[in-house]
């Protein structure tokens, strides 16, 4: 008979002894232990064979009964020295005499008993053929980024090193930008200094990005342990506060999950020390609740052993989950557990709310401390070869023949580029050598827009539609040379990043501090405000996503409808170009600018003839769906060219091309204008001194604008005196340039032309909705020089989202 002393792991209480025949197996020993401690509540319904037994010795040294480790265990703790013992369970078939025959009989612990309180998680083995192929692409691009854009990686790695040397609760790193900028890709380019774990902190489904499907199991495991910690029972105040009892005293499943990952890493070979730790093969792990001290102790053990402590990357972490009131608590908790354990965590995503989830401390003053570092600029897209050699050959051929294609690639975000290159190569394969570059561009732009909308669905959401309006208004796309204070001053809300394609207005990286819940940079309040990239930074956003030949900027909905609905949506500021003078009824002018913009793109990059453009422009005034609106005089339809009968200097206007326009006051970069791949032009919103509110010009033409627009959106209707005032102004400022002007207004008063003083200037009214034409004044033939077209829109009641018919 052998007497053995045992200690329970994680349960407060004294050591106890059991007696067993020396020739009995460990399986019999488990039954004896179960009988001895049957009064322990957690063992009531647990079979004896589920107990986990470990030899209580390190090397040849048994754990002494009077040691600090045993003393801490008697209080319910799990010291790091004991964690090192809990690596391998005793084989249940071994005999007691074989294990304890030569062991001391007093003053030592022989057996550590671990109660079956763990949960099993399964990780790895997720990939199918398509997702594995995507993983290899990301890994290859990661190597290219390290080689070609190392400065981006070094900035983040330097910050990781800096944070990891701090004590206490650590700041975190926030890598945030809109979809397709390369956030996830950057997570695969951080190798060289230390190991890291990566997984998406979101639900992964069949419609998720292919790369995420390689991490389904670990993402589900992370979600599982989070839910087991029952956040609904914990207060939001405690979850936001990293030094609350939730983090400092409670045993948490998520701590056990982190500890299990660290233990797994500790067993890996050294060749994994400087790369992403990826679970390629399916494996099961036991996770048991533990407290923060257990994680801290193991972290410190890694440091003592001379091993790098892994950092953690949580991709797609969001505090804005649909219909989830607990989303903010959930996200803050998943972020804060790493910080509380002194582990560096990078949170990535499109939701900047994660950066604002702070604890509001009490007291009349606070000491600012480091909260996070925001990274908001990313390396350019790194193209890799197609697996399909025929497709690669097609792409190589067309990019060599049309250099503008590669220039577009180099100045666009990765997601857009992948769609653009893929479709351009397929188009070239389908058409062989017989195609027009303009047709290829229209087709590829359409594909980009279609794929982006299919995956992002921004036009089906109010906040996404509002963001589309802001992008089309060129509201805050400021050149990067502008001071950061200016960029931030005109920036828009964070919804335009999460739902569309705006990015943070901050510079490459920003250290943010917190005091009493308020975020600051250089002692000034910091908010996660967004701005859209400029045309030079993301040209496919402006060439494809804002509409083209196949899809208008708002698909088939009219601009009138979109603007009429705008005021019904709350929480957004609808913008306009910052280079236009702010004036009353600026929304009205912005609406017309959008109409001109959308109509100009109806025939793709080759531009659209004015005679075809004008019906599309009128069509944007329709209540619901945009359809071309024909001009009508009396009982018959008429072409726009008939209005110009006898105006010899305007005879060529119907056959002139309205260019594929950039947004208001934006300039196409030279590589677009000089490529000879279409007809591109500019939409200018001018200051008051220039008299004209909007003008359209081809390319960088020094000649007269193709289209000049004035606005008289007053509550009073326009009359002949006002029109003559417009003519006088144009004659003063643009006498030799203007031949036709379009005056947009609510309505027309009693238009008396008896005292009309411009005998060579005609004046005609067009009802924008119906296309009805009425002449106010028509000069006699031979004297017709110029013409004013009064465009009657009807009252735009933006406050109520209604309009008055015209």
C-alpha positions in Angstrom: 0.0 0.0 0.0 1.3 3.5 -1.0 0.2 6.8 0.6 0.1 9.7 -1.9 -0.5 13.4 -1.2 -2.6 15.2 -3.7 -3.5 18.9 -4.4 -6.5 20.2 -6.4 -5.7 22.7 -9.2 -7.8 25.9 -9.1 -9.8 24.9 -6.1 -9.1 26.4 -2.7 -8.4 23.9 0.1 -5.8 21.8 1.8 -3.8 18.9 0.3 -5.2 15.5 1.0 -3.9 11.9 0.9 -5.1 8.7 -0.7 -3.9 5.1 -0.1 -3.6 2.7 -3.0 -2.1 -0.7 -3.7 1.3 -0.4 -5.3 0.2 -2.7 -8.1 -2.9 -0.8 -9.0 -3.1 1.4 -12.1 -3.6 5.1 -12.4 -7.2 4.3 -13.4 -7.7 2.8 -9.9 -6.0 5.8 -8.4 -8.5 8.2 -10.0 -11.4 6.2 -8.4 -9.7 6.5 -5.0 -9.2 10.3 -5.4 -12.9 10.7 -6.5 -14.0 8.8 -3.4 -11.7 10.9 -1.1 -13.0 14.3 -2.3 -16.6 13.3 -3.3 -17.9 16.2 -1.3 -16.4 18.7 -3.7 -19.4 20.3 -5.4 -18.0 20.3 -8.9 -17.3 16.5 -8.8 -20.8 15.3 -8.0 -21.6 14.2 -11.5 -18.1 13.8 -12.9 -16.9 10.3 -13.7 -13.6 9.4 -12.1 -11.9 8.6 -15.4 -12.5 12.3 -16.4 -10.1 13.5 -13.7 -6.7 14.8 -15.1 -3.7 13.7 -13.0 -0.2 15.1 -13.3 3.1 14.2 -11.5 3.9 17.0 -9.1 7.6 17.3 -9.9 10.0 19.2 -12.1 12.6 17.0 -13.4 13.6 14.8 -10.4 12.4 17.3 -7.8 9.0 16.8 -6.2 6.8 19.7 -5.2 7.3 20.5 -1.5 4.3 20.7 0.7 5.7 23.9 2.4 6.5 25.6 -0.9 5.1 29.0 -2.1 3.4 27.2 -5.0 1.4 24.9 -2.7 0.5 27.8 -0.5 -0.9 29.7 -3.5 -2.7 26.6 -4.8 -4.4 26.2 -1.4 -5.9 29.7 -1.9 -7.2 28.6 -5.4 -4.4 30.2 -7.5 -2.4 28.5 -10.2 1.2 29.7 -10.0 3.4 29.7 -13.1 5.6 27.0 -11.6 2.6 24.7 -11.5 1.6 25.6 -15.1 4.9 24.3 -16.3 4.0 20.9 -14.7 0.6 20.7 -16.4 2.0 19.7 -19.7 1.3 15.9 -19.9 -1.2 13.8 -18.0 -0.2 10.6 -16.4 -1.0 7.6 -18.5 -4.0 5.8 -16.9 -2.5 2.3 -17.6 0.7 2.9 -15.6 1.1 1.3 -12.2 1.5 3.2 -9.0 4.7 1.5 -8.1 6.3 2.5 -11.4 5.5 6.1 -10.7 5.9 6.5 -7.0 8.1 3.6 -5.9 11.1 5.8 -5.1 9.3 9.0 -4.1 9.5 10.7 -0.7 6.7 9.7 1.5 6.3 12.9 3.5 6.5 16.7 3.1 5.8 16.6 -0.7 2.9 16.6 -3.1 2.8 13.6 -5.4 -0.1 14.3 -7.6 -1.8 17.4 -9.0 -5.5 16.9 -9.7 -7.2 19.0 -12.4 -11.0 18.9 -12.4 -12.7 18.6 -15.7 -13.8 22.2 -16.1 -12.4 22.8 -19.6 -14.1 23.3 -22.9 -12.7 22.0 -26.1 -12.1 24.2 -29.1 -11.1 23.1 -32.6 -8.9 25.1 -34.8 -7.3 24.7 -38.2 -8.1 22.7 -41.3 -10.5 25.4 -42.6 -9.4 26.0 -46.1 -11.0 24.7 -49.2 -9.2 24.9 -52.6 -10.4 28.5 -53.3 -9.7 29.9 -49.9 -6.3 28.2 -49.7 -5.4 29.8 -53.1 -6.4 33.2 -51.7 -4.2 32.5 -48.6 -1.2 31.9 -50.8 -1.9 35.1 -52.7 -2.0 37.1 -49.5 1.2 35.4 -48.3 3.0 36.2 -51.6 1.8 39.8 -51.5 2.9 40.1 -47.9 6.5 39.2 -49.0 6.3 41.8 -51.8 5.1 44.5 -49.4 8.0 43.7 -47.0 10.4 43.9 -50.0 9.0 46.9 -51.8 7.2 48.9 -49.1 9.2 48.0 -46.0 8.6 51.5 -44.4 4.9 50.7 -43.8 5.8 47.5 -42.0 8.6 49.0 -40.0 6.4 51.7 -38.6 4.0 49.2 -37.2 6.7 46.9 -36.0 8.5 49.8 -34.3 5.3 50.7 -32.5 4.7 47.1 -31.4 8.2 47.0 -30.0 7.7 50.3 -28.2 4.3 49.2 -26.7 5.5 45.8 -25.6 8.2 47.3 -23.3 5.6 49.2 -21.3 4.2 48.0 -18.0 0.6 47.6 -16.9 -2.4 48.0 -19.2 -1.0 48.5 -22.7 -2.1 51.0 -25.4 -3.4 49.3 -28.6 -2.8 49.7 -32.3 -5.8 50.6 -34.4 -5.4 49.9 -38.2 -8.5 51.4 -39.7 -9.6 52.3 -43.2 -12.4 51.6 -45.7 -12.8 48.3 -47.5 -10.1 47.3 -50.0 -7.3 49.6 -48.8 -5.1 46.7 -47.8 -5.6 46.3 -44.0 -5.9 42.5 -44.0 -3.1 42.3 -46.5 -0.8 44.3 -44.3 -1.4 41.7 -41.5 0.5 39.2 -43.7 3.5 41.5 -44.1 4.6 41.9 -40.5 7.1 39.1 -40.3 10.8 39.4 -39.4 10.8 40.4 -35.7 8.4 38.2 -33.9 5.4 35.9 -34.0 1.8 36.8 -34.2 -1.7 35.3 -34.2 -4.3 36.6 -36.7 -8.0 35.9 -37.1 -11.1 37.9 -38.1 -13.1 38.9 -35.0 -16.4 38.6 -36.9 -18.8 35.9 -38.1 -17.6 34.3 -41.2 -20.1 33.1 -43.8 -20.4 31.9 -47.4 -20.4 35.5 -48.6 -17.3 36.5 -46.6 -14.0 37.4 -48.2 -12.2 34.2 -49.3 -9.2 35.0 -47.2 -11.3 34.9 -44.0 -12.5 31.4 -44.7 -9.0 30.1 -43.8 -9.6 31.3 -40.2 -13.2 30.1 -39.6 -12.5 27.8 -36.7 -10.3 30.1 -34.7 -12.7 32.9 -35.2 -15.5 30.7 -34.0 -13.5 29.6 -31.0 -12.8 33.2 -30.1 -16.5 34.0 -30.3 -17.3 30.9 -28.3 -15.2 31.8 -25.3 -16.3 35.4 -25.4 -20.0 34.3 -25.2 -19.1 31.8 -22.3 -17.9 34.8 -20.3 -21.6 36.1 -20.3 -21.0 39.7 -21.0 -24.7 40.5 -20.6 -24.2 40.0 -16.8 -21.3 42.5 -16.7 -21.7 46.3 -16.7 -20.5 48.3 -19.7 -18.6 50.6 -17.3 -16.6 47.6 -16.0 -15.9 46.3 -19.5 -14.6 49.6 -20.7 -12.3 49.9 -17.7 -9.3 47.7 -18.1 -8.4 47.9 -14.4 -11.9 46.8 -13.2 -12.5 43.6 -11.3 -13.7 42.0 -14.5 -10.2 42.0 -15.8 -8.1 42.0 -12.6 -10.0 39.4 -10.5 -12.4 37.3 -12.5 -11.6 34.0 -14.1 -12.5 34.2 -17.7 -12.8 31.8 -20.6 -11.2 34.2 -22.9 -8.1 34.4 -20.7 -7.9 30.6 -20.9 -8.2 30.8 -24.7 -5.2 33.3 -24.8 -3.2 31.1 -22.4 -3.9 28.0 -24.5 -2.6 29.9 -27.6 0.5 31.0 -25.8 1.2 27.4 -24.6 0.8 26.2 -28.2 3.3 28.7 -29.4 5.7 27.8 -26.7 5.9 24.2 -28.0 6.6 25.3 -31.6 9.9 25.1 -33.3 12.0 28.2 -33.5 11.4 28.7 -37.2 7.9 30.0 -36.3 9.3 32.7 -34.1 9.1 35.5 -36.6 5.9 34.9 -38.6 2.2 34.4 -38.5 1.2 31.4 -36.4 -1.3 29.6 -38.7 -3.2 26.4 -37.8 -2.9 24.5 -41.1 -4.1 21.2 -39.7 -7.2 20.5 -37.7 -6.5 20.1 -34.0 -8.4 20.2 -30.7 -7.4 22.2 -27.7 -8.7 22.2 -24.1 -9.4 25.7 -22.8 -10.0 26.3 -19.1 -11.0 29.4 -17.2 -8.2 31.2 -15.6 -7.4 34.7 -14.3 -5.2 37.4 -15.6 -2.3 36.4 -13.4 -2.1 33.0 -15.1 -1.7 34.7 -18.5 0.8 37.3 -17.1 2.8 34.5 -15.5 3.1 32.6 -18.8 4.0 35.8 -20.7 6.8 36.4 -18.2 8.0 32.8 -18.5 8.3 33.3 -22.3 10.4 36.4 -21.7 12.6 34.6 -19.1 13.1 31.8 -21.7 14.3 34.3 -24.2 11.3 33.9 -26.5 9.5 36.7 -28.2 6.0 37.2 -26.9 3.4 37.0 -29.7 1.2 39.9 -30.6 -2.4 39.5 -31.7 -4.2 40.9 -34.8 -8.0 41.0 -34.6 -9.4 41.8 -38.1 -12.8 43.2 -38.8 -13.4 44.1 -35.1 -16.6 46.1 -35.1 -18.8 47.9 -32.5 -21.6 48.3 -35.0 -23.0 44.8 -35.5 -26.5 45.1 -36.9 -29.3 44.6 -34.3 -26.9 43.8 -31.5 -27.3 46.1 -28.5 -24.3 44.4 -26.9 -21.9 45.0 -29.9 -20.0 47.8 -28.2 -19.5 45.8 -25.0 -18.5 42.8 -27.0 -15.9 44.6 -29.1 -14.4 46.5 -26.1 -14.1 43.3 -24.1 -12.3 41.4 -26.9 -9.9 44.4 -27.3 -9.3 45.0 -23.6 -8.5 41.5 -22.5 -5.2 41.5 -24.4 -4.3 45.0 -23.0 -5.1 43.9 -19.5 -2.7 40.9 -19.9 0.1 43.1 -21.2 -0.1 41.7 -24.7 0.1 43.9 -27.8 -3.1 43.8 -29.8 -3.8 45.3 -33.3 -7.4 45.9 -34.1 -8.3 46.2 -37.8 -11.5 47.2 -39.6 -13.7 49.8 -41.2 -15.5 50.7 -37.9 -13.6 53.6 -36.2 -16.1 53.3 -33.2 -13.7 50.7 -31.8 -11.2 53.6 -31.2 -13.7 55.6 -29.2 -14.8 52.9 -26.7 -13.2 54.5 -23.6 -13.8 54.5 -19.9 -15.1 57.7 -18.4 -13.1 58.0 -15.1 -14.4 60.1 -12.2 -12.8 63.1 -10.6 -12.4 66.7 -11.6 -9.2 66.1 -13.5 -7.2 63.3 -15.1 -3.7 62.5 -16.1 -3.5 62.0 -19.9 -2.0 58.6 -20.9 -1.3 56.8 -24.1 -4.5 55.3 -25.5 -3.6 54.0 -29.0 -1.8 54.6 -32.2 -3.9 54.9 -35.3 -2.5 53.7 -38.6 -4.5 55.0 -41.6 -2.2 54.8 -44.6 -1.3 51.7 -46.5 1.2 50.4 -49.0 0.2 50.5 -52.7 -1.3 47.3 -54.1 1.2 44.7 -55.0 0.1 42.8 -58.2 1.0 39.1 -58.5 0.7 36.9 -61.5 -2.5 35.1 -62.5 -2.5 31.4 -62.0 -4.1 31.2 -65.5 -1.2 31.8 -67.9 -3.5 32.8 -70.8 -5.0 35.5 -68.6 -1.6 36.7 -67.5 -0.5 36.8 -71.2 -3.5 38.9 -72.1 -2.9 41.3 -69.3 0.8 41.6 -70.1 -0.1 42.3 -73.8 -2.7 45.1 -73.1 -0.8 46.8 -70.4 2.3 47.0 -72.7 0.1 48.4 -75.5 -1.9 50.8 -73.3 0.4 52.1 -70.4 -2.5 54.0 -68.9 -3.9 50.7 -67.6 -0.9 50.1 -65.4 -1.0 53.7 -64.3 -4.6 53.3 -63.2 -3.5 50.2 -61.2 -0.7 52.1 -59.5 -3.1 54.8 -58.3 -6.0 52.8 -57.0 -6.9 50.7 -53.9 -6.3 47.0 -54.0 -9.9 45.8 -54.1 -10.7 47.9 -57.1 -7.5 47.0 -58.8 -8.1 43.2 -58.5 -11.5 43.5 -60.2 -10.2 45.9 -62.8 -7.2 43.8 -63.9 -9.2 40.6 -63.8 -12.0 42.0 -66.1 -9.6 43.8 -68.4 -7.6 40.6 -69.0 -10.8 38.6 -69.6 -12.1 41.3 -72.0 -8.9 41.2 -74.0 -9.0 37.4 -74.2 -12.6 37.5 -75.4 -12.1 40.2 -78.0 -8.6 39.0 -79.1 -6.9 42.0 -80.9 -10.0 43.7 -82.2 -11.3 46.1 -79.5 -11.3 49.8 -78.7 -9.6 50.8 -75.5 -12.6 52.9 -74.6 -14.8 49.9 -74.7 -12.4 47.9 -72.6 -12.4 50.7 -70.0 -16.2 51.0 -69.9 -16.5 47.2 -69.5 -13.9 47.0 -66.7 -15.3 50.1 -64.9 -18.7 48.5 -65.0 -17.3 45.2 -63.6 -15.6 47.1 -60.7 -18.8 48.9 -59.8 -20.9 45.8 -60.0 -18.5 43.7 -57.9 -18.1 46.4 -55.3 -21.8 46.9 -55.0 -22.4 43.2 -54.8 -20.0 42.8 -51.8 -20.5 46.2 -50.1 -24.1 46.9 -50.8 -23.6 50.6 -50.1 -26.4 51.8 -52.4 -29.0 49.7 -50.5 -28.2 51.5 -47.2 -29.1 55.1 -46.3 -25.7 55.8 -44.9 -24.0 54.3 -48.0 -26.1 56.4 -50.3 -25.3 59.5 -48.3 -21.6 58.7 -48.5 -22.0 58.3 -52.3 -23.4 61.8 -52.4 -20.5 63.1 -50.5 -18.0 61.4 -52.7 -19.7 62.7 -55.8 -19.8 66.2 -54.3 -16.0 66.1 -53.9 -16.9 67.2 -50.3 -13.7 66.4 -48.5 -11.2 64.8 -50.9 -8.3 67.0 -50.0 -4.8 66.7 -51.4 -2.4 65.0 -49.0 -0.2 68.1 -49.1 -2.9 70.0 -47.2 -2.2 70.5 -43.5 -3.7 67.8 -41.3 -5.7 70.5 -39.4 -7.4 71.5 -42.6 -8.1 67.9 -43.6 -9.6 67.2 -40.3 -11.7 70.4 -40.3 -13.6 69.5 -43.4 -13.8 65.8 -42.8 -17.0 63.9 -42.6 -18.4 61.3 -40.2 -17.1 57.7 -39.6 -20.1 56.2 -41.3 -18.7 57.1 -44.7 -15.7 54.8 -44.0 -17.7 51.8 -42.6 -20.4 52.0 -45.3 -18.4 53.4 -48.2 -14.8 54.2 -49.2 -13.7 57.3 -47.1 -10.7 57.0 -44.9 -9.4 58.6 -41.7 -8.3 62.2 -42.3 -5.2 61.5 -40.1 -1.7 61.2 -41.3 0.3 58.0 -41.6 0.2 57.2 -37.9 -1.2 59.2 -34.9 -0.6 58.7 -31.2 -3.8 59.3 -29.4 -4.0 60.0 -25.6 -7.0 59.8 -23.3 -8.0 61.6 -20.1 -11.4 61.2 -18.5 -12.7 59.5 -21.5 -11.7 62.3 -23.9 -9.3 61.5 -26.7 -6.7 64.0 -27.6 -3.8 64.6 -29.9 -1.3 67.4 -29.0 -3.7 68.4 -26.2 -6.6 69.0 -28.7 -9.7 66.9 -29.0 -9.3 64.0 -31.4 -12.3 62.4 -33.3 -12.1 59.7 -35.9 -13.2 61.9 -38.9 -13.0 60.7 -42.4 -12.3 62.1 -45.9 -12.4 60.6 -49.3 -9.1 59.9 -51.1 -8.4 62.2 -54.0 -8.5 61.3 -57.6 -4.7 61.0 -57.6 -4.8 58.6 -54.7 -7.7 56.3 -55.8 -8.6 57.0 -59.4 -10.9 53.9 -59.8 -13.2 55.3 -57.1 -13.9 58.2 -59.4 -13.7 56.4 -62.7 -15.9 53.4 -61.8 -17.6 53.5 -58.4 -19.2 56.9 -59.0 -21.0 55.7 -62.1 -20.4 55.2 -65.8 -21.9 53.9 -69.0 -23.8 50.9 -67.6 -24.7 52.2 -64.1 -25.3 55.9 -63.2 -24.0 57.3 -60.0 -27.2 56.3 -58.2 -27.9 53.3 -60.4 -31.3 53.9 -62.0 -32.7 56.3 -59.4 -32.9 59.9 -60.4 -30.7 62.5 -58.7 -33.9 64.4 -57.8 -35.2 61.4 -55.8 -31.9 60.9 -54.0 -31.7 64.5 -52.9 -35.4 64.7 -52.0 -34.9 61.8 -49.7 -31.8 63.1 -48.1 -33.3 65.4 -45.5 -35.4 62.5 -44.2 -32.3 60.8 -43.0 -30.8 62.0 -39.8 -27.3 62.1 -38.5 -25.5 63.0 -41.7 -24.1 66.2 -43.1 -24.5 66.3 -46.8 -21.5 68.1 -48.3 -20.4 70.1 -51.2 -17.1 71.0 -52.7 -15.1 73.1 -50.3 -13.8 75.2 -53.1 -17.1 76.7 -54.0 -18.4 79.7 -52.2 -20.9 78.8 -49.5 -24.2 80.5 -50.2 -27.9 80.1 -49.6 -29.5 77.1 -51.4 -26.1 75.5 -52.0 -27.9 72.1 -51.9 -29.9 73.1 -54.9 -26.7 73.9 -56.9 -25.1 70.7 -55.7 -28.1 68.7 -56.9 -27.8 70.2 -60.4 -24.1 69.5 -60.4 -24.8 65.9 -59.6 -27.3 65.8 -62.5 -24.8 67.2 -64.9 -22.2 64.8 -63.6 -24.4 61.7 -64.0 -25.7 62.6 -67.4 -22.2 63.2 -68.7 -21.3 59.6 -68.1 -24.2 57.9 -69.9 -22.1 57.0 -72.9 -18.9 56.1 -71.1 -15.4 57.4 -71.3 -15.8 58.5 -75.0 -18.1 61.2 -73.8 -21.7 61.9 -74.9 -23.0 64.1 -77.7 -24.8 67.2 -76.3 -28.0 66.2 -78.2 -28.0 62.9 -76.2 -26.7 64.4 -73.0 -29.6 66.9 -72.7 -32.4 64.4 -72.5 -30.5 62.5 -69.8 -30.0 65.7 -67.9 -33.8 66.3 -67.9 -34.3 62.7 -66.9 -32.5 63.3 -63.7 -35.4 65.5 -62.6 -37.8 62.6 -62.7 -39.5 61.6 -59.4 -38.3 58.1 -59.3 -36.3 56.4 -62.1 -34.1 58.2 -64.6 -35.2 58.0 -68.2 -34.3 60.4 -71.0 -36.9 63.2 -71.3 -37.6 64.5 -74.8 -38.4 68.2 -75.5 -42.0 68.9 -76.4 -43.4 72.1 -78.0 -47.2 72.0 -78.4 -48.3 68.6 -79.7 -45.0 67.5 -81.1 -41.6 66.3 -79.9 -38.5 68.3 -80.9 -34.8 67.9 -80.8 -32.6 70.4 -78.9 -31.0 71.5 -82.2 -34.3 73.0 -83.2 -34.0 75.5 -80.4 -30.9 76.8 -82.0 -32.3 77.4 -85.5 -30.8 80.6 -86.7 -28.2 80.8 -84.0 -25.3 80.2 -86.3 -22.6 80.4 -83.6 -24.4 77.6 -81.7 -25.1 75.4 -84.7 -22.3 73.0 -83.7 -23.4 72.6 -80.0 -25.7 69.5 -80.5 -22.8 67.6 -82.1 -20.3 68.6 -79.6 -19.1 66.0 -77.0 -19.9 66.5 -73.3 -16.9 64.9 -71.6 -16.8 62.1 -69.0 -16.7 64.5 -66.0 -14.8 64.5 -62.8 -16.7 65.5 -59.6 -17.1 69.3 -59.0 -13.7 71.1 -58.9 -11.7 67.9 -59.1 -9.1 67.6 -61.8 -8.3 64.4 -63.7 -4.6 63.6 -63.3 -2.4 64.1 -66.4 -2.1 60.4 -67.1 -5.8 60.2 -67.7 -6.1 63.4 -69.7 -3.0 62.6 -71.9 -3.6 59.0 -72.5 -5.9 59.5 -75.5 -8.3 56.8 -74.1 -11.5 58.9 -74.0 -12.9 62.3 -73.6 -12.5 63.6 -70.0 -13.4 66.9 -68.7 -14.1 69.0 -65.6 -17.1 70.3 -63.8 -16.3 73.7 -62.2 -18.3 75.3 -59.4 -17.2 78.9 -59.5 -17.1 81.7 -57.1 -19.5 84.6 -57.2 -16.9 86.9 -58.9 -17.0 84.6 -62.0 -20.8 85.1 -62.2 -21.4 81.5 -63.4 -22.1 79.0 -60.7 -21.3 75.9 -62.7 -19.4 75.4 -66.0 -18.3 72.4 -68.0 -15.0 72.4 -69.8 -13.3 69.9 -71.9 -9.9 68.6 -70.7 -7.8 71.7 -69.9 -9.3 73.7 -72.7 -8.5 77.4 -72.7 -11.6 78.0 -74.9 -15.1 78.9 -73.9 -16.9 76.5 -71.5 -19.1 74.0 -73.2 -21.9 74.5 -70.6 -22.5 77.5 -68.3 -25.1 77.4 -65.6 -26.6 80.1 -63.3 -28.9 79.6 -60.3 -31.8 81.7 -59.1 -33.2 79.4 -56.5 -35.3 81.9 -54.6 -38.7 81.6 -53.1 -39.8 84.2 -55.6 -40.1 83.2 -59.2 -37.7 84.5 -61.9 -38.8 87.3 -64.3 -37.5 89.1 -67.3 -35.7 91.7 -65.2 -33.6 89.0 -63.4 -32.7 87.3 -66.6 -31.5 90.6 -68.1 -29.4 91.1 -65.0 -27.8 87.7 -65.7 -27.1 88.7 -69.3 -25.6 92.0 -68.2 -23.3 90.2 -65.8 -22.1 87.7 -68.4 -21.5 90.4 -70.9 -19.3 92.1 -68.4 -17.2 89.1 -67.3 -17.4 86.7 -70.3 -18.5 88.6 -73.3 -16.5 86.7 -75.9 -16.9 83.3 -74.2 -20.6 82.8 -73.5 -23.1 81.9 -76.3 -25.6 80.0 -74.3 -26.4 79.9 -70.5 -28.8 77.6 -68.6 -30.5 79.4 -65.7 -32.0 77.0 -63.1 -34.8 78.3 -61.0 -37.9 77.3 -59.1 -40.4 78.9 -61.4 -41.2 81.8 -63.6 -43.2 84.9 -62.8 -45.3 86.8 -65.4 -42.5 87.1 -68.0 -43.0 90.5 -69.7 -40.6 91.1 -72.6 -42.0 94.4 -73.9 -38.9 96.2 -72.6 -36.5 93.4 -73.5 -33.2 95.3 -74.2 -31.1 92.4 -75.7 -32.4 92.2 -79.2 -30.0 89.5 -80.3 -30.4 87.3 -77.2 -33.2 84.7 -77.2 -34.9 83.4 -74.0 -36.7 80.1 -73.8 -38.3 78.2 -71.0 -37.9 74.4 -70.5 -39.9 72.6 -67.8 -37.3 70.1 -66.6 -39.8 67.4 -65.6 -42.1 67.4 -68.6 -39.7 68.7 -71.3 -42.3 71.3 -72.3 -40.7 74.2 -74.3 -42.0 77.8 -74.4 -40.3 80.8 -76.0 -40.3 84.0 -74.0 -38.4 86.0 -76.6 -37.1 85.0 -80.0 -35.0 87.5 -82.0 -35.7 87.8 -85.6 -33.7 85.7 -88.0 -30.4 87.2 -88.9 -30.0 88.8 -85.5 -29.9 85.6 -83.3 -26.6 85.5 -81.5 -27.0 84.1 -78.0 -29.6 82.3 -76.0 -30.8 82.0 -72.3 -32.4 78.7 -71.4 -34.5 79.1 -68.3 -34.6 75.6 -66.7 -37.7 75.5 -64.4 -37.2 72.7 -61.9 -40.2 73.3 -59.6 -39.8 74.1 -55.9 -37.3 71.8 -54.2 -38.5 71.4 -50.6 -35.5 69.6 -49.2 -36.7 70.0 -45.7 -39.7 67.8 -46.4 -38.3 65.7 -49.2 -41.0 67.0 -51.5 -41.1 68.9 -54.7 -43.6 71.1 -56.5 -44.2 70.0 -60.1 -43.4 72.3 -63.0 
